[in-house]
Amino acid sequence: MSSALDSAGICTQIDGFFESVSRGEVEIYNEFSLQHELGIRLRQALPAGFKLQFERPVDYFDIPRAEAVKREIDIAIFSADKTVQAGVELKYPRNGQYPEQVFSACVDLAFLEDLVRAGFAFGVFVIAVEDPLFYRGAADGVLYGAFRGGSTVSGCIRKPTGKRDTIIELAGTYSIDWRTAADLRYAVATVCPTSARGEHPA
C-alpha cells in the first residue's frame, strides 16, 4: 500500500487476502475468522501512523448513534489524530436465510454511506459466501437481481421478510461482482463521498 490511505490499496489487499485463502495459507470458517484474519492482513499493510481496530462504536468518531444505521464498525482504520478514517464492513452468511442476509448486506452499504457522509474518507464492503444460492438462481426483484443477476442495487430497499415496513435507502449504486477463492465466492464494493451523496462521477 502507498504512504497514503486509499480505497484502491485496501481493495488490492483484500484481493490478496482471498488469494491466500485460495492457496490454503489462510483459513476462514465464519464471519469472526474473516474479520480477524483480514484485519491482520490489512494492519500489516497500513501506512505508518494508522491504526486498525475491531468493533469500534461510531461515537468514538464523534458520530451520533442516531445518525447511523449501525452502532459499531467491523473494522475501523484511522490515523492517530483521527483526521483520516475508513471503515470496512463484512458479511459471511453460512446459515441460508438468503433474503435476510442480502438485505443485511445492503444495510452494511447504507451504514458505510452514513460513515462517509459523516467524514470518513471511504468505506469498503466485503461479502464471502459458500452457498451457491447467494450468487446463483432466480434473479427476480432488486435484491436477487443484484446478488444473482449481475444488476446493481440502489435506492429504497424494503426488508423482504418479517417486518416489511423496514426500509433502507442507498444513495449510491453498487454492483456485486463475484470472484472465486477456492470453494468461496466473494465480492467487494467501495463507498466513496460521491456515491454516498448520490452523485455521479464527472
N, C-alpha and C positions, 0 to 999 in steps of 0.2 A: 504494500500500500504506500501511497505517496506521503509526503510530510504533512499534508492536509487531510482532514476527514472528508470523504466524499462518498456518495452512494455507489458510484461505479466501482470503487475499490472494495467496498463492503460486499457488493454482489459478486465480484470476482472471487473473494474469499469464500463466499457461500458455495459457489460452484466448485471450488477446490475442495471444500469440505465434503461435498457429496461425491466427488471423485474418490476421496479417501474411503468413504463408505462403500463405494463400488469395489474398491480393491481389497476390502476386508480389513483395512487398517484401523477403522473406527466402527464401533457397533452402536447402533441406536435401536431402541426397542419400545420406547414410549416418549411422550412429549417432554418429560423431565430430562431424559437422557439426551434428547435432541437439544434442549435448551442449554444444558451444561457442556456438552461436547462442542457444540457450535460456539458457545461463549468462550471456551478455552481457545479455540482456533482464532476467533476474532480478536481476543485480548492480545494474543501473541503478535498480531499484525498491526495493532493500532499505532498511530503516530505517537511520538514522545509527548508526555503531558496529558494523555487522555486516560480516562477510567472506563471500565465496563463493570456494571453491577446488575444483579438479577432482582426482579420484582420490586423495583423502586416505585413508591407511590407517586402519583402525579403532583401532589402538593409539595414534594421535595423540590420540584422545579417551579414552584410558585404558580401552579395551575390549579385553580379551584376545582374540587372534585365534581361540582355540578356542571362544569364546562367540558367534561369528557365522558364518553360512554362507558369507560372502564376506569378502575382506580389505580391499577398497577401496570407497569411496563415490563414485559417479559425480559427484555434485555435493553438496558439503558446505557448509552455511550455518551460521554460528555467530557469536555475539557475541565481542568481542575477548578477554573473560575466559573464554570457553567455558562460561559458565553456561547459555546458551540455544543449543541445537543442533537442526538439522533436516537430513534427508537426502533427496535426490531420486535415484531410480534410473530408468534409461532403457532402452528397447528399440526398435530399428528394424531388425527382421529383413528381409533382402532376398534370401535365397537358399533360399526354401522351407523345408524341414525343419520342417513345421508342428508335429508332436508335440513335437520337441525344443525349439522356440522357445517354445511356450506353457508347457511345463514350466519352462523357464528364466525366464519371466515370473513364475511362481509362486515360484521361488527368490528373485527380487528382492523380492517381497512378504514372504516369510519373513525375508529379510535386514533389511528395514525394520522388521519386528516386533522382531528382535533389537536394533536400534539404539534403538527406543523403550523396550523393556524395560530397556535399559542407561542410560536417562536422557534420550534425545532427546525434544524436545517433540512432534515428529510426523515422519512420512515421507510422501513423495508418489511414486507410481509412474506413469510415463508410457510408453505404447507407441504407436508410429506405424507403420503398415503401408501398403504399396502393393498387395499381392496380395490380391484378394478372398477367397481361400481361408482367410485368417486369420479372417474375420468372416462368411463365408457358406458353406453346405454342410451336410453331415451333422453333427448336433449330438449324437451319441451319446457317452456317457462324461462324466466330470466335467470334463475339460479342454475338450473341444469344446462341451460344454453351456454352459460359461461364456463362451467366446470366440465361439461361433457361435449359441447358442440363447437367450441372454438370461438364463440362470440364474446362480447365484452359485457361487463357488469357496471352499472352506474344508476344514478337517480334514486328514487324511493323504492325500497325493498321491504315487503311485508313478511313477517315471520310465517313460514309455511305450515307450522303445526302448533298445537297448544293455543295460547292466547294470540290470536291472529291480529289483534289490534296493535301488536308491537311492530313498529316501523323504524327503520334506519334510513338515512339518506346519504348517498355518496356524491360528493361534489365532482369528483374526478371520474374518469373512465378507465377501467383496468381489464387486462387480459390475463387469463390463467393459462399460461403456456407450459404444458407438462414436459418434463425432461426425465430421463431414465437414470436411476442409480441402483444397480443390481436389481433386487426384487421390488424396489420402491419406485414411485413417481414423485417428483417434487416440482413445485412452481414457485417463482419469486416475482413479486410486484413491488414497484417503488412508488412511494408517495412523495411528491415534491411540492414546494409552495404554489406552483402554478396549478397543479391538479387539485390540491386541497382547496383552492379558491374557485374551482370550476372554470378556470381559464384555459385556453388552448395556446400551446407554444407558438411564438411568432414564426 
